[in-house]
Amino acid sequence: MSLLSNILLVGLLSLGQSTIVQPEQIAKTVFLNDTIFVAYNSSTTKCRIDCADAETMLQQDFRSFQKVWMFNKTEMFSADDKTFIDSNRSLEFQVLNEDDTGAYQCCIRSTDLAYQSFVCYSTLLTVVDEMPGDGMNETATTEAPPSPSWNVVIEDGEILNAQPENNYFLKIFEDNVTAIHCLVNEVEINIKTSNSFTPPLYNDVLIQSFNLTDHSGIYVCNGTLQIGNETSIETVTFTVSQSWDDNKNADLLDSKVVAEALKTAFTVFSFFFISLFILLQVFRF
């Protein structure tokens, strides 16, 4: 945190711990599922709290909503060990300890109408030293909510603004092409193309769990277009860059739909290669 940010935080704390959103500004409070999480200093599976329920966050204009995060309604909390993800839609803890236990509220409202009331979503987080014993395991978790997934239409020459760990299902060709092959910075990388996910997921290219090292750069993708007896090759070039800017022609996907699609694809993929391995062993002998 910068020196200016620290000064502002100290100044806000000195104002008697007043609430950011006044009670009379809140039209409704929605209580989300309680979360129990194991404390950590570093973890690949980080605790993450979503701003609202899944249906609300799937609204097309949700990213443009004003979002105000609060801790125990009245406390300003330091963001030194926390990361606000994707236009403040989620709060992720880089370090988690028992002092982080409490009620986290994300209050939202549209910026289109002046003086509109907030709707607040409250999540009770309980941080423990170790996984609870029998009787509490049903509600305990060590898994963070899945990262956001997006359907995005990319036209030739455009830029995909990608955030770490997000999934991007891309439609890059106007026509239904087959045998899509992509080079990234003139090198082949492990990305999934010509997929067969069911609607609404786009199938041309899947960038799964985006990371800067593996997925950013200039993409040149060729696809085979078959019209009658004629075959042609279409080429689309676009850039993928790590950025928090919005993408045009992008729709947030339901996490359950994405999880089921990826699970099914992985199962089919695994079955194919296991069957191929068995056949090779048979013919070998």
FENHUUR-V800016 format. One record per pair of residues at least 12 apart in sequence whose ideal C-beta (glycine too) atoms are under 10 Angstrom apart, sorted by the first residue. I is the first residue (numbers start at 1). GAP is how many residues later the second one is. D is the distance in Angstrom with one decimal. If there is no record, write none. Layout:
BEGIN
{{I GAP D} {I GAP D}}
END
This chain:
BEGIN
{{1 77 7.5} {1 78 6.7} {1 79 5.4} {1 80 10.0} {5 73 9.5} {5 74 8.0} {5 75 9.3} {6 72 8.9} {6 74 9.0} {8 68 9.7} {9 67 6.5} {9 68 9.1} {9 69 6.5} {9 70 8.2} {9 71 9.3} {10 66 9.7} {11 65 9.8} {12 64 4.9} {13 62 8.6} {13 63 5.6} {13 64 9.6} {13 65 9.3} {15 61 8.8} {16 58 9.0} {17 55 9.3} {17 56 9.7} {17 57 5.0} {17 58 5.9} {17 59 7.2} {18 56 6.9} {18 58 9.0} {19 49 9.7} {19 51 6.8} {19 53 9.9} {19 54 6.0} {19 55 5.0} {19 56 9.0} {19 57 9.6} {19 86 9.7} {19 88 9.9} {20 48 5.3} {20 49 8.2} {20 50 5.5} {20 51 9.9} {20 53 9.2} {20 54 8.7} {20 55 9.7} {20 56 7.4} {20 85 9.3} {20 87 7.9} {20 98 10.0} {21 45 10.0} {21 47 5.4} {21 48 9.9} {21 49 6.8} {21 52 8.8} {21 84 8.1} {21 86 4.8} {21 88 9.2} {21 96 9.6} {21 97 5.4} {21 99 7.1} {22 96 9.3} {23 50 8.7} {24 93 8.6} {25 43 9.6} {25 82 8.0} {25 84 8.5} {25 90 8.8} {25 91 9.1} {25 92 5.9} {25 93 5.4} {25 95 9.4} {26 47 9.9} {26 79 9.2} {26 81 6.7} {26 83 9.7} {26 91 6.5} {26 92 5.1} {26 93 7.6} {26 94 5.4} {27 80 9.9} {27 82 8.6} {27 89 8.5} {27 90 3.6} {27 91 6.6} {27 92 5.9} {27 93 8.7} {28 89 8.1} {28 90 8.5} {28 91 5.1} {28 92 7.3} {28 93 9.6} {29 44 9.8} {29 76 7.7} {29 78 8.7} {29 89 9.2} {29 90 7.8} {29 91 4.7} {29 92 7.7} {29 93 5.9} {30 22 7.6} {30 23 6.8} {30 26 8.5} {30 75 9.9} {30 76 10.0} {30 89 6.9} {30 90 7.1} {30 91 5.0} {30 92 7.1} {30 93 9.9} {31 72 9.1} {31 74 9.9} {31 89 9.6} {31 90 8.0} {31 91 5.1} {31 92 8.0} {31 93 7.8} {32 17 8.5} {32 18 7.6} {32 19 9.7} {32 20 8.0} {32 21 6.3} {32 22 9.9} {32 72 9.4} {32 73 10.0} {32 74 9.4} {32 89 5.7} {32 90 6.6} {32 91 4.7} {32 92 8.4} {33 20 9.4} {33 90 7.3} {33 91 8.7} {33 106 8.0} {33 108 9.7} {34 69 9.7} {34 88 9.9} {34 89 7.4} {34 90 4.5} {34 91 7.8} {34 92 7.0} {34 105 6.3} {35 12 7.5} {35 13 9.5} {35 14 7.1} {35 69 9.2} {35 88 6.2} {35 89 7.1} {35 90 5.1} {35 91 7.1} {35 92 9.3} {35 104 7.9} {35 105 8.8} {35 106 6.4} {35 109 9.8} {35 110 9.4} {36 65 9.6} {36 88 9.3} {36 89 8.0} {36 90 4.7} {36 91 7.9} {36 92 6.3} {36 95 8.6} {36 96 6.6} {36 100 6.8} {36 101 9.2} {36 102 9.8} {36 103 5.6} {36 104 4.3} {36 105 6.5} {36 106 9.3} {37 12 9.6} {37 56 8.2} {37 59 6.4} {37 63 8.6} {37 64 9.4} {37 88 6.6} {37 89 7.4} {37 90 5.7} {37 91 7.5} {37 94 9.8} {37 103 7.9} {37 104 6.3} {37 105 6.9} {37 106 9.2} {37 107 8.6} {38 58 8.0} {38 89 7.6} {38 90 6.0} {38 91 7.5} {38 92 6.4} {38 93 5.9} {38 94 9.2} {38 102 7.9} {38 103 8.7} {38 104 5.6} {39 54 9.7} {39 56 8.8} {39 57 5.3} {39 58 5.0} {39 59 6.1} {39 60 9.5} {39 61 8.1} {39 62 9.5} {39 88 5.2} {39 89 6.8} {39 90 5.8} {39 91 8.5} {40 53 8.5} {40 54 9.4} {40 55 7.2} {40 56 5.3} {40 57 8.4} {40 87 9.3} {40 102 9.0} {41 40 9.8} {41 53 9.3} {41 54 5.8} {41 55 8.3} {41 56 8.3} {42 52 8.1} {42 53 7.5} {42 54 9.9} {43 50 9.0} {43 51 8.9} {43 52 9.0} {43 53 7.7} {43 99 8.4} {43 101 9.1} {44 100 9.8} {45 96 9.5} {45 97 6.0} {45 98 6.0} {45 99 5.9} {46 36 10.0} {46 37 8.6} {46 46 5.3} {46 47 6.0} {46 48 6.8} {46 49 9.3} {46 50 7.7} {46 97 9.8} {46 98 5.3} {46 119 10.0} {47 35 9.8} {47 44 8.9} {47 45 7.1} {47 46 4.5} {47 47 9.5} {47 48 9.8} {47 49 5.2} {47 53 8.1} {47 78 7.3} {47 80 8.0} {47 94 8.7} {47 95 8.8} {47 96 9.3} {47 97 6.0} {47 98 9.4} {48 35 9.0} {48 37 7.4} {48 42 5.2} {48 43 6.9} {48 44 4.5} {48 45 7.5} {48 95 9.4} {48 96 4.0} {48 97 5.2} {48 98 9.1} {48 99 8.6} {49 20 8.9} {49 33 9.7} {49 41 6.7} {49 42 4.9} {49 43 8.0} {49 44 8.3} {49 55 5.3} {49 56 9.9} {49 57 7.9} {49 72 9.4} {49 74 5.1} {49 75 10.0} {49 76 6.6} {49 95 9.0} {49 96 8.0} {50 35 9.4} {50 39 6.8} {50 40 5.2} {50 41 8.2} {50 54 9.9} {50 56 7.8} {50 71 8.0} {50 73 7.7} {50 94 9.8} {50 95 5.6} {50 98 9.7} {50 205 9.7} {51 14 8.7} {51 16 5.6} {51 17 9.7} {51 18 7.7} {51 33 9.4} {51 34 9.6} {51 35 9.6} {51 36 9.2} {51 37 6.5} {51 38 5.1} {51 39 6.4} {51 40 7.7} {51 53 9.5} {51 54 9.5} {51 55 3.8} {51 56 9.0} {51 57 6.6} {51 69 10.0} {51 70 6.4} {51 72 9.3} {52 13 8.9} {52 15 8.7} {52 37 8.0} {52 38 9.9} {52 54 6.3} {52 55 9.7} {52 56 6.3} {52 67 8.0} {52 68 9.3} {52 69 4.5} {52 71 9.9} {53 68 6.8} {54 91 9.1} {54 198 9.7} {54 200 6.7} {54 201 6.6} {54 202 7.9} {55 199 8.8} {56 52 7.7} {56 63 8.2} {56 65 7.7} {57 29 9.6} {57 32 6.0} {57 33 8.9} {57 51 9.6} {57 64 9.7} {57 91 8.4} {57 195 6.8} {57 197 9.6} {57 198 9.4} {58 193 8.6} {58 194 5.6} {58 195 8.0} {58 196 6.3} {58 197 9.4} {59 51 9.9} {59 193 8.5} {60 190 9.6} {60 191 7.1} {60 192 8.0} {61 49 7.2} {61 50 9.5} {61 51 8.5} {62 25 8.4} {62 27 7.2} {62 46 7.8} {62 48 9.6} {62 190 7.4} {63 23 7.5} {63 24 4.6} {63 25 9.0} {63 26 7.1} {63 183 6.4} {63 187 9.3} {63 189 8.0} {64 23 8.0} {64 46 7.7} {64 47 6.6} {64 48 8.6} {64 182 8.6} {65 22 8.6} {65 23 9.0} {65 24 9.3} {65 41 9.9} {65 42 9.8} {65 43 4.6} {65 44 6.4} {65 45 5.8} {65 46 7.1} {65 47 9.6} {65 53 9.8} {65 54 9.4} {66 22 9.1} {66 41 8.3} {66 42 6.6} {66 43 5.4} {66 44 7.6} {66 45 5.4} {66 50 9.0} {66 52 8.2} {67 17 8.7} {67 20 7.5} {67 21 4.2} {67 22 7.4} {67 24 10.0} {67 39 5.8} {67 40 7.3} {67 41 5.3} {67 42 8.8} {67 51 9.6} {67 54 9.9} {68 20 8.6} {68 37 8.2} {68 38 7.3} {68 39 4.7} {68 40 7.8} {68 41 8.7} {68 50 7.2} {68 52 8.6} {69 13 9.1} {69 15 7.5} {69 19 6.9} {69 22 6.1} {69 35 6.9} {69 36 7.1} {69 37 5.4} {69 38 8.0} {70 33 8.5} {70 34 7.4} {70 35 4.5} {70 36 7.9} {70 37 7.0} {70 50 8.1} {70 52 9.2} {71 20 9.6} {71 29 8.6} {71 31 5.7} {71 32 7.4} {71 33 5.9} {71 34 7.7} {71 54 9.5} {72 29 9.7} {72 30 4.7} {72 31 5.5} {72 32 8.4} {72 33 8.5} {73 29 9.4} {73 30 6.9} {73 31 9.9} {73 32 6.5} {73 47 9.0} {73 49 8.7} {75 27 8.0} {75 28 9.9} {77 14 9.7} {77 22 9.8} {77 23 8.5} {77 25 8.8} {77 27 8.8} {79 12 9.0} {79 15 10.0} {80 14 8.6} {80 15 8.7} {81 12 6.6} {81 13 4.8} {81 14 4.2} {81 15 8.1} {81 16 9.0} {81 19 8.7} {82 12 6.6} {82 13 8.6} {82 14 9.5} {82 18 8.9} {83 81 9.7} {84 160 9.9} {85 62 8.2} {85 63 8.0} {85 78 7.2} {85 79 8.7} {85 80 8.8} {85 81 9.0} {85 159 9.2} {86 61 8.7} {86 62 5.7} {86 64 9.7} {86 77 5.8} {86 78 10.0} {86 80 7.4} {86 158 7.5} {86 160 9.7} {86 166 9.1} {87 76 9.7} {87 157 7.5} {87 159 7.8} {88 18 7.7} {88 20 9.2} {89 17 8.6} {89 19 9.7} {89 59 7.1} {89 163 8.8} {90 16 9.0} {90 54 8.8} {90 55 7.1} {90 57 8.7} {90 58 8.0} {91 13 6.7} {91 15 7.7} {91 32 9.2} {91 34 9.8} {92 52 7.2} {92 53 9.5} {92 55 9.8} {92 73 9.8} {93 32 8.8} {93 34 8.9} {93 51 9.0} {96 29 8.9} {96 31 5.8} {97 30 6.3} {97 32 9.2} {98 28 8.9} {98 29 4.9} {98 30 7.4} {98 31 7.2} {99 28 7.8} {100 25 6.5} {100 26 9.5} {100 27 5.2} {101 23 8.6} {101 24 6.1} {101 25 5.4} {101 26 4.8} {101 27 8.6} {102 21 9.8} {102 22 7.6} {102 23 6.5} {102 24 8.8} {102 25 9.1} {103 19 5.5} {103 20 7.3} {103 21 5.3} {103 22 7.7} {104 17 9.0} {104 18 7.1} {104 19 5.1} {104 20 7.9} {104 21 6.0} {105 13 9.5} {105 15 5.0} {105 16 6.8} {105 17 4.9} {105 18 7.9} {106 12 9.6} {106 13 9.5} {106 14 7.0} {106 15 5.1} {106 16 8.3} {106 17 8.1} {107 12 7.0} {107 13 4.1} {107 14 7.7} {107 15 9.4} {108 12 7.8} {108 13 7.5} {126 13 8.9} {126 14 8.9} {128 12 7.8} {144 21 9.7} {145 110 7.3} {146 19 9.0} {146 20 9.8} {146 21 8.5} {146 109 4.6} {146 110 9.0} {146 112 7.2} {146 113 6.5} {146 116 9.8} {147 16 8.2} {147 17 8.1} {147 18 4.1} {147 19 5.2} {147 20 6.7} {147 61 9.9} {147 62 7.1} {147 63 8.7} {147 108 8.6} {147 111 9.6} {148 15 7.6} {148 17 8.6} {148 18 5.1} {148 19 7.5} {148 20 9.6} {148 104 6.2} {148 105 8.0} {148 107 7.9} {148 110 9.3} {149 17 6.8} {149 18 3.9} {149 19 7.5} {149 20 6.9} {149 52 8.6} {149 57 9.6} {149 59 9.0} {149 102 9.9} {149 103 7.5} {149 104 4.4} {149 105 8.4} {149 106 6.7} {149 108 8.5} {149 109 4.3} {149 110 8.9} {149 112 9.3} {149 113 9.0} {150 12 9.0} {150 13 9.5} {150 16 6.7} {150 17 7.1} {150 18 5.4} {150 19 7.0} {150 20 9.0} {150 52 9.3} {150 57 9.7} {150 97 7.1} {150 100 5.1} {150 101 6.7} {150 102 6.0} {150 103 6.4} {150 108 9.6} {151 16 10.0} {151 17 8.3} {151 18 5.1} {151 19 8.1} {151 20 7.4} {151 48 9.9} {151 49 6.4} {151 50 6.7} {151 51 5.1} {151 96 10.0} {151 98 8.7} {151 99 6.9} {151 100 4.6} {151 101 8.2} {151 102 5.9} {151 107 9.9} {152 16 5.6} {152 17 7.2} {152 18 5.5} {152 19 7.4} {152 20 9.2} {152 50 7.4} {152 53 9.6} {152 55 9.4} {152 95 5.3} {152 96 8.7} {152 97 6.3} {152 98 4.5} {152 99 7.9} {153 17 7.8} {153 18 5.0} {153 19 8.0} {153 21 9.5} {153 49 7.6} {153 51 9.7} {153 94 8.9} {153 95 8.3} {153 96 3.9} {153 97 7.8} {153 98 9.1} {154 14 9.0} {154 16 5.4} {154 17 7.1} {154 18 4.9} {154 19 9.6} {154 48 9.5} {154 50 8.5} {154 51 8.3} {154 65 8.7} {154 67 9.5} {154 82 7.5} {154 84 5.0} {154 85 9.4} {154 86 9.0} {154 93 8.4} {154 94 9.8} {154 95 7.8} {154 96 9.5} {155 16 9.7} {155 17 7.9} {155 19 8.8} {155 81 7.8} {155 83 7.7} {155 93 9.5} {155 94 8.2} {156 16 8.1} {156 17 9.6} {156 18 9.8} {156 65 9.8} {156 78 9.5} {156 79 8.1} {156 80 4.9} {156 81 6.0} {156 82 6.9} {157 79 8.7} {157 80 6.5} {157 81 6.7} {157 82 8.4} {158 14 9.1} {158 78 9.3} {158 79 9.3} {158 80 5.2} {158 81 7.6} {158 89 8.7} {158 90 8.3} {158 91 8.9} {159 79 6.9} {159 80 4.7} {159 81 7.5} {159 82 5.7} {159 84 7.9} {159 86 8.7} {159 88 8.4} {160 12 9.6} {160 45 9.6} {160 47 7.8} {160 50 9.1} {160 55 9.4} {160 56 9.4} {160 59 8.5} {160 78 6.4} {160 79 7.1} {160 80 4.7} {160 81 7.2} {160 83 8.8} {160 87 6.3} {160 90 8.9} {161 78 9.8} {161 79 8.5} {161 80 6.3} {161 81 8.0} {161 82 3.9} {161 83 7.2} {161 84 4.4} {161 85 6.9} {161 86 5.3} {161 87 9.7} {161 89 8.8} {162 45 6.8} {162 48 4.4} {162 49 9.1} {162 50 8.6} {162 53 6.8} {162 54 7.3} {162 78 5.6} {162 79 6.9} {162 80 5.8} {162 81 7.0} {162 82 9.7} {162 85 8.5} {163 47 6.8} {163 79 7.1} {163 80 7.7} {163 81 6.4} {163 82 9.7} {164 45 8.4} {164 46 6.1} {164 47 6.1} {164 48 7.2} {164 51 9.8} {164 78 7.1} {165 43 9.5} {165 44 5.3} {165 45 6.5} {165 46 7.5} {166 41 8.4} {166 42 9.3} {166 43 7.8} {166 44 5.3} {167 34 9.8} {167 39 7.1} {167 40 7.0} {167 41 5.3} {167 42 6.6} {167 43 7.4} {167 86 8.0} {167 88 9.6} {167 91 6.4} {167 95 8.0} {168 34 8.9} {168 37 7.9} {168 38 7.2} {168 39 4.4} {168 40 8.2} {168 41 10.0} {168 42 6.6} {168 47 8.8} {168 72 8.2} {168 79 8.5} {168 82 8.6} {168 85 9.9} {169 23 9.7} {169 26 7.9} {169 28 7.1} {169 31 8.8} {169 32 4.9} {169 33 4.2} {169 34 7.4} {169 35 8.4} {169 36 7.9} {169 37 5.7} {169 38 8.3} {169 39 9.2} {169 82 9.5} {169 84 7.2} {169 89 8.1} {169 92 8.8} {170 21 9.7} {170 23 9.3} {170 25 9.9} {170 32 5.8} {170 33 8.8} {170 34 5.5} {170 35 4.2} {170 36 7.3} {170 37 7.0} {170 49 9.2} {170 51 9.1} {170 66 9.7} {170 68 8.5} {170 70 9.3} {171 30 9.8} {171 31 4.1} {171 32 7.6} {171 33 5.3} {171 34 8.4} {171 78 8.7} {172 21 9.5} {172 30 8.7} {172 32 4.8} {172 33 6.1} {172 47 8.3} {172 49 6.0} {172 51 8.0} {172 62 9.4} {172 64 4.7} {172 65 9.5} {172 66 6.7} {173 31 5.7} {173 32 9.6} {173 48 8.1} {173 49 9.8} {173 50 5.1} {173 52 7.9} {173 61 5.9} {173 62 9.6} {173 63 6.3} {174 51 9.8} {174 60 8.5} {174 62 9.4} {175 48 8.1} {175 50 5.5} {175 51 9.5} {175 52 8.5} {175 57 9.8} {175 59 7.1} {176 27 9.1} {176 28 9.4} {176 47 9.1} {176 49 8.2} {176 50 9.1} {177 17 8.2} {177 27 7.6} {177 44 9.4} {177 45 8.7} {177 46 3.1} {177 47 5.8} {177 48 5.0} {177 49 8.3} {177 55 9.4} {177 56 8.8} {177 57 6.0} {177 59 9.5} {178 15 10.0} {178 16 6.2} {178 45 6.9} {178 46 5.1} {178 47 8.1} {178 48 7.0} {178 53 9.9} {179 14 8.6} {179 15 6.3} {179 43 8.2} {179 44 6.8} {179 45 4.4} {179 46 9.8} {179 47 9.7} {179 54 9.2} {180 12 9.7} {180 13 4.0} {180 14 4.6} {180 15 9.0} {180 23 9.0} {180 24 5.9} {180 25 6.9} {180 41 5.9} {180 42 7.1} {180 43 4.6} {180 44 7.9} {180 54 9.5} {180 56 9.3} {181 12 6.7} {181 13 8.6} {181 39 9.3} {181 40 7.0} {181 41 5.3} {181 42 7.9} {181 43 8.9} {181 52 9.7} {182 22 9.4} {182 23 6.5} {182 37 5.4} {182 38 6.7} {182 39 4.1} {182 40 7.7} {182 41 9.4} {182 54 9.1} {182 55 10.0} {182 56 9.8} {183 34 9.4} {183 35 8.7} {183 36 7.4} {183 37 5.1} {183 38 7.9} {183 39 8.7} {183 54 10.0} {184 23 9.9} {184 30 8.6} {184 31 7.4} {184 32 8.3} {184 33 4.8} {184 34 7.0} {184 35 5.5} {184 36 8.1} {184 37 9.4} {184 55 10.0} {184 56 7.8} {185 31 8.7} {185 32 4.0} {185 33 5.8} {185 34 8.6} {185 35 9.2} {186 31 9.0} {186 32 8.1} {186 34 7.7} {187 30 8.5} {189 18 10.0} {189 25 6.3} {189 26 7.5} {189 28 8.6} {189 30 9.5} {190 18 9.5} {190 24 7.7} {190 25 9.7} {191 14 6.3} {191 15 6.8} {191 16 6.1} {191 17 7.9} {191 23 8.6} {191 24 7.3} {191 28 8.7} {191 30 9.6} {191 49 9.9} {192 12 10.0} {192 13 7.3} {192 14 4.2} {192 15 8.4} {192 16 6.8} {192 70 9.7} {192 73 7.9} {192 77 9.3} {193 12 5.3} {193 13 7.6} {193 28 7.3} {193 29 9.9} {193 30 8.5} {194 12 9.9} {194 29 8.0} {194 30 9.4} {195 66 8.8} {195 70 7.0} {196 65 9.7} {196 68 9.6} {196 69 7.8} {196 72 8.5} {197 60 9.2} {197 61 8.9} {197 63 9.8} {197 64 4.7} {197 65 8.5} {197 67 8.3} {197 68 6.8} {198 59 8.7} {198 62 9.2} {198 63 6.8} {198 66 8.6} {199 58 9.6} {200 51 7.7} {200 53 7.2} {200 54 8.9} {200 57 7.5} {200 61 10.0} {201 52 7.0} {201 56 7.3} {201 57 7.3} {201 60 5.7} {201 61 9.5} {201 64 9.9} {202 49 9.5} {202 51 9.6} {204 17 7.6} {204 19 7.4} {204 32 8.6} {205 14 7.8} {205 16 6.7} {205 18 9.9} {205 31 9.5} {205 33 9.4} {205 35 9.7} {206 55 9.6} {206 56 8.6} {206 59 8.8} {207 12 9.4} {207 33 6.8} {208 50 9.8} {208 54 7.5} {210 30 7.8} {210 32 7.6} {211 31 8.6} {212 28 9.6} {212 29 9.0} {212 30 4.8} {213 29 10.0} {215 25 5.8} {215 26 9.8} {215 27 8.7} {216 23 8.3} {216 24 5.3} {216 25 5.9} {216 26 5.8} {216 27 9.7} {217 22 7.2} {217 23 6.4} {217 24 8.5} {218 19 6.8} {218 20 7.8} {218 21 5.4} {218 22 8.3} {218 23 9.9} {219 17 7.9} {219 18 6.7} {219 19 5.3} {219 20 7.0} {219 21 6.3} {220 15 6.7} {220 16 7.9} {220 17 5.1} {220 18 8.7} {221 13 8.8} {221 14 7.0} {221 15 5.2} {221 16 7.6} {221 17 7.9} {222 12 7.1} {222 13 5.3} {222 14 8.3} {223 12 8.0} {223 13 7.6}}
END
